[in-house]
Amino acid sequence: MQQALHRSSLVPRGLVVESAYYEGDKAVIEIRASGSVGLCPLCGTVSRRVHSRYRRRVTDLPLSGRIVQLLVVARRFRCDAVLCGRQIFTERFDEGLLAPSARRTARLDSIVHHLGLALGGRPAAGFAKRLMLPVSKDTLLRVVRRRSRPPADPLRIIGIDDWAWRRNHRYASIICNLERRRVVTLLPDREPATA
């Protein structure tokens, strides 16, 4: 028994498909959020007042051997809270769906991360090209670095040294974690009070 393919099954939950078409070797799917309200990220106030709309181009998982580009129609809302410092804000999507100012969906970003972890830069980029995932070797490594979180262990053994931004003119200090051999922070000067 065959099941019908619904346009809503092409995109993650919480989004509504406006239109879908082919543009050369790409499948372009125009989508918008299904909700009618926006939540201010600063104060948490619910707003229904739409200020404007704009389009975001986001890459998603491939479909039938074609690169999929989501054309997200995002709305800007007005915040009605009197004490809120933000008057206009952009609607936010779920973190598991689309991060603010992201160029890839979360599900594609997860695959890119795992490819980068498993294969590294250049081999992963070649394999991603075969999978119809448009990412470069530098992007793969950048995603791996961004997602690797340093452990939150307390610093037990540190090293402090000074170095020159410009010799005989400006010096600064560097603090390192000697157990993990990582830079903790850079200080703007060599003063003991700053350290």
Secondary structure, DSSP 4 states (H G I P E B T S, - for coil): ------GGGGS-TTEEEEEEEEETTEEEEEEEES-S-EE-TTT--EE--EEEEEEEEEEEEEETTEEEEEEEEEEEEE---TT-S-SEEEPPPPTTT--TT-SB-HHHHHHHHHHHHHH-SHHHHHHHHHTT----HHHHHHHHHHHPPPP-PPP-SEEEEEEEEETTTEEEEEEEETTTTEEEEEESS--TTT-
